[in-house]
Amino acid sequence: MHLELLDPRHDPEPPGWEQLRRAAGQYVTWRYDLLRAYAWAAQAPVLLAVLSEGGIAAGTVLASLRGIRPRRGSYARGRDVAGVVDVHVPGSRSEKGWWFTGDPEPEHRRELLHAYVRGVRQALGPGWRCVLWREVPPGESAQLPGVVKVRLPTAPLARLATPWTGIEEWYAWLGGTRGASLRSWARRLAADPGLSIGVGPAHELVTGAEAAVLRAENDLKYRNRLFPLAPLPQPYFDGLVASDEVVAVAYRDGRRLIGLALTMDHPTWPICLSWGALAPEDGGRKHLYFDFYVRMVEWAIKAGKSGLVLGKGKGEIKRSLGADLVSSSAIAVPC
């Protein structure tokens, strides 16, 4: 077993990384240039680990190194001497921060993750006494190494199956006031003479700068005052928007972008990654949030997708759209 630890800010992309990512079915959020852009603007150092067996990649883990003293309003510098290894995917709360190549047995997965924890402890030192595994799906906690585990429930993940042949079938399936109101709002917005709505490849509809501004404005509404997270940087969105794996729903009043949703495409279950919009008093429109779901469901049906991962947060609203809420946890494991 071999463990390679990489700092995306300084270390070159591992040979064959892009082919490995795509072969494993991982999203654009794992592209190395995006990890590098995130790492340079992050408030905690980012550590990418690649596990290999016999010279063949077997799995990978991505984490932020959270020192015991939060650095409010500053970028990552060196590593602290103590802290928590926070396993997560930058910019996405809908994915785990680890994956495997192939489909190893549960016990083998546990062995690989145990090798990761052991290797990280050796590299970082004895002050790193805990690993926090985020977005752990039901049934996978047993694969995480460690005897003592502290489970912290997190917001559920919303998943909406799209078995219909057209958007009207979805409205009818929802029934009641929800289906009628979605249809009504979509028609009103489509008839707005000052509003244009585009659905398609992100690079055809929006720039990275526009996407970064709207995402930052949305994130800052919910920013934790004690431990504020820096907004995702523009270079991250430059790479994200330019990718052939990202679909956008863009709302413009003239040339001005007033609403934007970004979705990571996937053959079966695309993930709705990002949403941001101007408030009506700032030049936006009412009900854009609901309309973007209408546009994405319509797109998913036409594209033959099995469904959409609507992400986390606003669970009851997403349930009212027909989504199933799948439980998720963060699990802290002392080591």
C-alpha positions as CSV (number, residue, x, y, z in Angstrom):
1,M,0.0,0.0,0.0
2,H,1.3,3.4,-1.0
3,L,-0.1,6.8,0.1
4,E,0.8,10.0,-1.8
5,L,-0.2,13.2,-0.1
6,L,-0.6,16.3,-2.4
7,D,-1.0,20.0,-1.7
8,P,-2.9,21.2,-4.8
9,R,-1.4,24.7,-4.4
10,H,2.1,23.5,-5.2
11,D,2.2,19.9,-6.3
12,P,1.6,19.0,-9.9
13,E,-1.5,17.0,-11.0
14,P,-0.9,13.3,-10.6
15,P,-0.3,11.5,-13.8
16,G,-3.5,10.2,-15.3
17,W,-5.7,12.0,-12.7
18,E,-8.3,13.2,-15.2
19,Q,-8.7,9.8,-16.8
20,L,-8.9,8.2,-13.3
21,R,-11.6,10.8,-12.2
22,R,-13.8,10.2,-15.2
23,A,-13.4,6.4,-15.1
24,A,-14.5,6.5,-11.5
25,G,-17.6,8.5,-12.4
26,Q,-16.5,11.5,-10.3
27,Y,-17.8,15.0,-11.0
28,V,-16.0,18.1,-12.2
29,T,-15.5,19.3,-8.6
30,W,-12.7,16.7,-8.4
31,R,-10.8,18.3,-11.4
32,Y,-7.3,19.2,-10.3
33,D,-7.4,22.8,-11.6
34,L,-10.5,23.4,-9.5
35,L,-9.0,21.9,-6.4
36,R,-5.9,24.2,-6.9
37,A,-8.1,27.3,-7.4
38,Y,-10.0,26.5,-4.2
39,A,-6.9,25.7,-2.2
40,W,-5.2,29.0,-3.0
41,A,-8.3,30.9,-1.6
42,A,-9.1,28.6,1.3
43,Q,-8.7,29.4,5.0
44,A,-7.3,25.9,5.8
45,P,-4.7,23.9,3.8
46,V,-6.2,21.3,1.4
47,L,-4.7,17.8,1.4
48,L,-5.4,15.3,-1.5
49,A,-4.4,11.7,-0.8
50,V,-4.1,9.0,-3.5
51,L,-3.9,5.4,-2.3
52,S,-2.2,2.9,-4.5
53,E,-1.8,-0.9,-4.5
54,G,0.8,-2.4,-6.7
55,G,1.3,0.8,-8.5
56,I,-2.4,1.1,-9.4
57,A,-4.6,3.8,-7.8
58,A,-7.1,2.3,-5.4
59,G,-8.8,5.3,-3.9
60,T,-8.6,8.9,-2.9
61,V,-9.5,11.2,0.0
62,L,-9.8,15.0,0.0
63,A,-9.6,17.0,3.2
64,S,-9.1,20.4,4.8
65,L,-6.7,20.6,7.7
66,R,-8.6,22.6,10.3
67,G,-6.2,24.0,12.9
68,I,-7.3,24.4,16.5
69,R,-7.1,28.2,16.1
70,P,-9.4,29.5,13.4
71,R,-7.9,32.1,11.2
72,R,-10.7,34.5,10.6
73,G,-10.5,36.4,7.3
74,S,-7.1,35.0,6.2
75,Y,-5.9,32.5,3.6
76,A,-4.2,29.2,4.4
77,R,-0.5,29.4,5.1
78,G,1.5,26.6,6.7
79,R,0.1,23.7,8.6
80,D,-0.8,23.9,12.3
81,V,0.7,21.4,14.8
82,A,-2.7,20.2,15.9
83,G,-6.3,20.1,14.6
84,V,-8.9,18.1,12.8
85,V,-8.7,16.4,9.4
86,D,-12.0,17.5,7.8
87,V,-12.9,15.2,4.8
88,H,-15.1,16.9,2.4
89,V,-15.4,18.1,-1.3
90,P,-14.9,21.9,-1.7
91,G,-17.9,23.7,-3.1
92,S,-20.3,20.7,-2.9
93,R,-22.3,19.4,0.0
94,S,-23.8,16.6,-2.1
95,E,-20.7,14.4,-2.5
96,K,-18.5,12.4,-0.2
97,G,-14.8,13.4,0.2
98,W,-13.5,10.0,-0.7
99,W,-14.0,7.4,-3.4
100,F,-12.5,4.1,-4.7
101,T,-11.5,2.8,-8.1
102,G,-13.4,-0.3,-9.0
103,D,-15.8,-1.7,-6.4
104,P,-13.8,-3.1,-3.5
105,E,-15.5,-5.1,-0.8
106,P,-16.6,-3.2,2.4
107,E,-13.8,-4.7,4.4
108,H,-11.2,-3.7,1.8
109,R,-12.7,-0.2,1.8
110,R,-12.2,0.0,5.5
111,E,-8.6,-1.2,5.1
112,L,-7.9,1.5,2.5
113,L,-9.4,4.2,4.7
114,H,-7.5,2.9,7.7
115,A,-4.2,3.1,5.7
116,Y,-5.2,6.7,4.8
117,V,-5.7,7.7,8.5
118,R,-2.5,6.0,9.6
119,G,-0.5,7.7,6.8
120,V,-2.0,11.2,7.5
121,R,-1.2,10.9,11.2
122,Q,2.4,9.9,10.4
123,A,2.7,12.8,8.0
124,L,1.1,15.5,10.1
125,G,2.2,14.5,13.6
126,P,0.5,13.4,16.9
127,G,-1.5,16.6,17.3
128,W,-4.0,15.6,14.6
129,R,-6.2,13.4,16.7
130,C,-9.5,13.3,14.9
131,V,-10.9,12.8,11.4
132,L,-14.3,14.3,10.5
133,W,-16.0,12.4,7.7
134,R,-18.7,14.6,6.1
135,E,-21.8,13.6,4.0
136,V,-21.7,9.9,5.1
137,P,-24.6,8.1,3.5
138,P,-26.7,5.6,5.5
139,G,-25.0,2.3,5.9
140,E,-21.5,3.5,5.2
141,S,-20.3,4.4,8.7
142,A,-19.2,0.8,9.3
143,Q,-16.6,1.2,6.6
144,L,-14.9,4.1,8.4
145,P,-11.9,3.1,10.5
146,G,-12.0,3.6,14.2
147,V,-13.7,2.1,17.3
148,V,-15.2,5.2,18.8
149,K,-17.5,7.2,16.4
150,V,-19.5,10.3,17.1
151,R,-22.4,10.8,14.7
152,L,-23.6,14.3,13.9
153,P,-26.8,14.4,11.9
154,T,-26.6,16.9,9.0
155,A,-29.2,18.2,6.5
156,P,-30.6,15.4,4.4
157,L,-29.8,15.1,0.7
158,A,-32.8,15.7,-1.7
159,R,-33.2,13.4,-4.7
160,L,-35.9,13.8,-7.2
161,A,-36.6,10.9,-9.6
162,T,-37.8,12.0,-13.1
163,P,-39.8,9.1,-14.7
164,W,-42.1,11.3,-16.7
165,T,-42.3,11.9,-20.4
166,G,-43.0,15.6,-20.1
167,I,-43.2,18.5,-17.6
168,E,-47.0,18.4,-17.5
169,E,-46.9,14.9,-16.1
170,W,-44.7,16.2,-13.2
171,Y,-47.2,19.0,-12.5
172,A,-50.1,16.5,-12.5
173,W,-48.2,14.1,-10.3
174,L,-47.6,16.9,-7.8
175,G,-51.2,17.9,-8.0
176,G,-52.9,20.5,-5.7
177,T,-51.7,24.0,-5.4
178,R,-48.0,23.1,-5.8
179,G,-48.3,21.8,-9.3
180,A,-50.6,24.6,-10.3
181,S,-48.4,27.3,-8.8
182,L,-45.3,26.0,-10.5
183,R,-47.0,26.0,-13.9
184,S,-48.4,29.5,-13.3
185,W,-45.1,31.0,-12.2
186,A,-43.2,29.4,-15.1
187,R,-45.7,30.8,-17.7
188,R,-45.6,34.3,-16.2
189,L,-41.8,34.4,-16.2
190,A,-41.6,33.0,-19.7
191,A,-44.0,35.8,-20.8
192,D,-42.0,38.6,-19.1
193,P,-40.8,40.7,-22.0
194,G,-37.8,42.0,-20.1
195,L,-36.6,38.5,-19.0
196,S,-34.6,36.0,-21.0
197,I,-34.2,32.4,-19.7
198,G,-31.4,30.2,-21.0
199,V,-30.8,26.5,-20.4
200,G,-27.8,24.7,-21.7
201,P,-24.0,24.4,-21.4
202,A,-22.7,26.9,-18.9
203,H,-19.9,28.2,-21.0
204,E,-22.5,29.4,-23.6
205,L,-24.6,31.3,-21.0
206,V,-22.4,32.8,-18.3
207,T,-18.9,33.9,-17.4
208,G,-16.9,32.7,-14.4
209,A,-17.0,36.3,-13.0
210,E,-20.8,36.5,-13.2
211,A,-21.1,33.1,-11.5
212,A,-18.7,34.0,-8.8
213,V,-20.5,37.2,-7.9
214,L,-24.0,35.7,-7.6
215,R,-22.7,32.6,-5.7
216,A,-20.8,34.9,-3.2
217,E,-23.8,37.1,-2.7
218,N,-25.9,34.0,-1.9
219,D,-23.3,32.4,0.4
220,L,-22.8,35.6,2.4
221,K,-26.5,35.6,3.4
222,Y,-25.8,32.4,5.4
223,R,-22.3,33.1,6.5
224,N,-21.3,31.9,10.0
225,R,-20.2,34.9,11.9
226,L,-17.9,33.0,14.3
227,F,-16.2,30.9,11.6
228,P,-16.8,32.7,8.3
229,L,-16.0,30.8,5.2
230,A,-14.5,32.7,2.3
231,P,-16.6,32.7,-0.9
232,L,-15.4,30.4,-3.7
233,P,-12.9,32.4,-5.9
234,Q,-13.4,33.5,-9.5
235,P,-10.7,31.2,-10.9
236,Y,-12.7,28.3,-9.5
237,F,-15.8,29.4,-11.4
238,D,-13.8,30.2,-14.5
239,G,-12.8,26.5,-14.6
240,L,-16.2,25.2,-13.5
241,V,-18.2,27.2,-16.1
242,A,-15.8,26.3,-18.9
243,S,-16.2,22.6,-18.3
244,D,-18.3,20.5,-20.6
245,E,-19.8,18.8,-17.5
246,V,-21.8,21.8,-16.3
247,V,-25.3,22.9,-17.3
248,A,-26.7,26.4,-16.5
249,V,-30.1,28.0,-16.1
250,A,-29.4,31.7,-16.6
251,Y,-31.9,34.5,-16.1
252,R,-31.1,37.9,-17.6
253,D,-32.8,41.3,-17.5
254,G,-31.3,42.7,-20.7
255,R,-27.6,41.9,-20.3
256,R,-27.7,41.8,-16.6
257,L,-27.5,38.4,-15.0
258,I,-30.1,38.3,-12.2
259,G,-30.3,34.5,-11.5
260,L,-28.1,31.5,-12.1
261,A,-28.2,27.8,-11.3
262,L,-25.3,25.5,-12.1
263,T,-25.8,21.7,-12.4
264,M,-23.1,19.1,-12.7
265,D,-24.1,16.8,-15.6
266,H,-24.1,13.0,-15.2
267,P,-25.4,10.2,-17.3
268,T,-28.1,9.3,-14.7
269,W,-28.2,11.6,-11.7
270,P,-26.9,15.2,-12.2
271,I,-26.3,17.3,-9.1
272,C,-27.7,20.8,-8.7
273,L,-24.6,22.5,-7.4
274,S,-25.1,26.2,-7.1
275,W,-27.9,28.8,-7.0
276,G,-27.9,32.6,-6.7
277,A,-30.3,35.4,-7.6
278,L,-30.9,39.0,-7.0
279,A,-33.7,40.0,-4.7
280,P,-36.7,41.6,-6.5
281,E,-35.9,44.9,-4.8
282,D,-32.5,44.8,-6.4
283,G,-33.8,44.1,-9.9
284,G,-34.5,40.4,-9.7
285,R,-37.8,38.5,-10.1
286,K,-40.1,36.7,-7.7
287,H,-40.2,32.9,-7.8
288,L,-37.0,32.4,-9.8
289,Y,-35.9,29.8,-7.2
290,F,-38.9,27.6,-8.0
291,D,-38.7,28.3,-11.7
292,F,-35.1,27.0,-11.9
293,Y,-36.4,23.6,-10.6
294,V,-39.0,23.6,-13.3
295,R,-36.4,24.3,-16.0
296,M,-34.0,21.6,-14.6
297,V,-36.8,18.9,-14.3
298,E,-37.8,19.7,-17.9
299,W,-34.2,19.4,-19.0
300,A,-33.7,16.2,-17.1
301,I,-36.8,14.6,-18.7
302,K,-35.8,15.6,-22.2
303,A,-32.2,14.4,-21.6
304,G,-33.4,11.0,-20.3
305,K,-32.0,11.3,-16.8
306,S,-33.1,9.0,-14.0
307,G,-33.4,12.0,-11.7
308,L,-31.8,15.1,-10.1
309,V,-29.9,15.5,-6.9
310,L,-31.3,18.7,-5.6
311,G,-28.7,19.0,-2.9
312,K,-29.0,20.1,0.8
313,G,-30.9,22.8,2.5
314,K,-34.6,23.8,2.2
315,G,-35.6,20.2,2.6
316,E,-39.3,20.8,3.1
317,I,-39.5,22.9,-0.1
318,K,-37.7,20.2,-2.0
319,R,-40.0,17.5,-0.5
320,S,-43.0,19.5,-1.8
321,L,-41.5,19.2,-5.3
322,G,-41.5,15.4,-5.0
323,A,-38.0,14.8,-3.8
324,D,-37.0,12.1,-1.3
325,L,-34.9,13.3,1.6
326,V,-32.0,10.9,2.2
327,S,-30.4,11.1,5.7
328,S,-26.8,12.1,5.9
329,S,-24.3,12.4,8.8
330,A,-20.9,13.8,9.7
331,I,-19.0,11.3,11.7
332,A,-16.1,12.3,14.0
333,V,-13.6,9.5,14.7
334,P,-10.8,10.1,17.3
335,C,-7.5,8.5,16.2
